[in-house]
């Protein structure tokens, strides 16, 4: 596990974390004082040290004060650790989400959404929890361990040395059991990701599931994923549950051995009863860090699985940065594809030497069989993907040499699969221009002939349309998507199977409306529907080999 990756999230909280460490250290000091007090109390009770200035009442009073102090320290520690952990989790998720937004479209074409959701939710929480719950507590554990050992050595060096000889057996047992956690933990995370992926897919497929009465099949698929996750959860819990008691059992046997030696030495006069009580209490304090270290070792192995996935995700290359590239000037809309070759990673060539020229203000229909690269042309023009060779120009400027924001800001896309957010109609129309006035939103809706149906919705423009706009019909979603694009008013417009949701009558009406809407814009009309071709000034048929 690369701990250096965590430093950027730990550093902003170093003062709080140092404060937490100080609180834990103070708690350890208080804890170490109690066995000494127990020895003093034993001496007073047995009257072995009649000259002892500590009276029983004073000892008990001091012990009470230490208990209160330890409780207060515990409260402050738990609250500080908890709040810092939540802040770190939020910061890590923000960093992961920021990286997610910067990744190219090709990443999402080869990865499941459930994997990404798991990284942002589960894996981020595991890593932050490891930092706050584990790393921060290591120093106090070591202090308690060292302090208890030093006090034992001061009381009886022989027994302290014997304790040191027993330690390798503890660590060997810890390693033998704990190393099994890491592969199981990684398998659990993968199984959890499989379950989240299935749920995400199942929610999107619900209309089809009900239409084909596949509920029993989907239930069985869910139970398969759920059972796999449950099995790994129980296996992981078994190993974790075994680790601490196994170390505790060995610690208990060690305590019995020390007790036997202590009583033997006390019988021979080498040790007092008060010293034996203190020794045993310090030995018990010594075993607590050992048990905690066993849990820490298990948590380290568990965190490694999550950290590996997070590091793999952060190592994914984002879209190329603009690096000060100039903005694309307001476009007239002339487009050229010059000898463009493209294939998706690991796939067959999609475009082989595409040459295409579109004049400014021209509407060109792109047709061809499925899979020949019609939608790929749209992706390349918006630089959602980059060609393997060749170049694409707008108004004579290579789009690879201008900033992405200025390029995409001048191209509007109305896609076959409308992408809407779970918000109001107004929020969806204003998605690309969030600061516009309501009047501008309504004007865009009127232009897209969406205003009439919107006003008949329960709350008009304030109606929440559900995930992916499922509370609207397919045609209504297309009109909202068109209104969103028209509000941006781009000089270049891509209609990618934009009439796919319409029946013939609706398609004809949409086409007639678009004649007025598209005047002056450069339009790429990607379609295989003959009726839509009436919009085009020119039809270009591609077969993957070029135009």
Steps between C-alpha positions, in 0.01 A plus 500: 500500500636838400464712814640800311165520323336568837733781605319767298183420695673475839703823472207748518391334825843458656427738790178323591663160461798607712251620760329162489836327542572725800164406653571132443847534651352672804251217529784249484687680780186495714459130426861425593458676834218272614702178552746698712209630710371144530838393635500788750148410610601135543797607711279710727243222536766243586684759710828401342606864474373669817721799430313555172369859501216402273189427700226280359263795460759703311575209269131438428438872447789524254377188325155658463655814353694290249182314400319831439794639302518184290127520425528863390802419286306210347210729405725763343698234316197319358334822385818636342578174322142460377460852364847500342428165337177631347680810368778287351246268338321798346830645370608168352162452333523852359844421359373174350195671351716776355718235336191317380379814321839539330519145361436446129185335374700189409549424871127463555465289190722234656409528869177428681322779681476280808880490525518879500216531751676256734828691479331831584292362786640188664872516416536867594338436840726200569817699428397803708392273784838330491681832539288626791421175679827317445803711410421771756475245780826322425717743699292477821498121465876499472527738797275279712698193396837665564388661825359175636820315409723766661296488821523120499877520450532742791293268718655166397755485213485119483127483431528794259769315301286187488217711359728619218580138410127426460436790257621329176235231546228766514618669181540169316145399586377845398667473159383143433135590554499864389653443156186310397288813538639696203393270211162440663457873551577574133256227395235650730544845345470351150187308601352817653575680174325220308191541717492880456545457124209256489273731702589794275430293189180356646358843579563613143343181363182500713261584212645213293501266802129559555418492128660156461387376847861431595461585869576142617812490283623835631427392856713190446783711355484729802504207742807358323692827543368544854597147602851543359542823698361341815738206470802727466373721784475202733841374391654841561330530839615150594865585436470837677314342791764227525796738499447693823382203715791287374745767609296542819522127571876506465510812716291324764737205503789743534327669795452165673869425450595840643261451794655162577852646484394802704346294778809277502727802534272650766514175697880514487496860624626649172174685439245674721124456467465866399761453228324185376168686473668783308685251277183312407310820429785628284511163323127533432561851367770350279257250348245770408727663238582153367130428445453845349801449273340176381190698400720768342677235293164371380384852416821565306433194285137605449599855410756378247221355287312831496817704449603289200171580327521870585860524378410317178217747449715808568767365265253505210609769258257796486413687185799699371530834676469812291836630625422856401359412159317792340122515498317424179369834366123527443450241229346552159455125486713370212610144585763278341599140575834431329610135465362411840568149627351376826452181696390445858762343731521129423240530224491488123545817293183708490608781268767444236616816331180705535497817289200724556440868433197688635446864411403754764121506538455173310288211625659167415339164571735214587357159416628145489457158662524456874855488632672690218583800719217751458486589871879475516515803270309699764732377776808595302367845415438572871831335594330243718753282320804587289580355156787257469618698199379782282355826623172685542464873435237762579535819297845381399626448859606158624270419791790322675672839530218687678366470854239233564265741677493745209451217251218323682336831587435558128357158420154389606400134519150352496564129549292193427500411868400820676711569806295681763559550872257427781396862541237740375424568135650848538822362652538259210446764234746735675758224559750653258421860605411484872495880552237587238167663583172310507382696195795369298423144608140536389605658169729203427214264584267690266758485223526122551117476511519364855329787683144374451550156650719642780224738612263203528731315738394503870743776595590630157868583471548404867386142443762243604536258208667206679813301420590543132170685453291183532189702591501642148427323174781432256394787275473739794850408612631570150338844500644586842841388372458717190394799711810452717721509192321798343539700822877474455448610137807324354611569142549126443223253580510120500169312483591137573189293422306786659167380356535143626234550768236641262226320311474589129257788560709635786817467295346695212390777735842511664673524161275784387570688824875446466511666158453836670704416810814399316533792262855634491647212701730228376311179566622141496194277482587141590209279404383186326137618474405608146255767620775687684701534182256768384680741734835454327659709230723203424514132594831325566506123521793343684600138525802531730742552216438871465243736354 
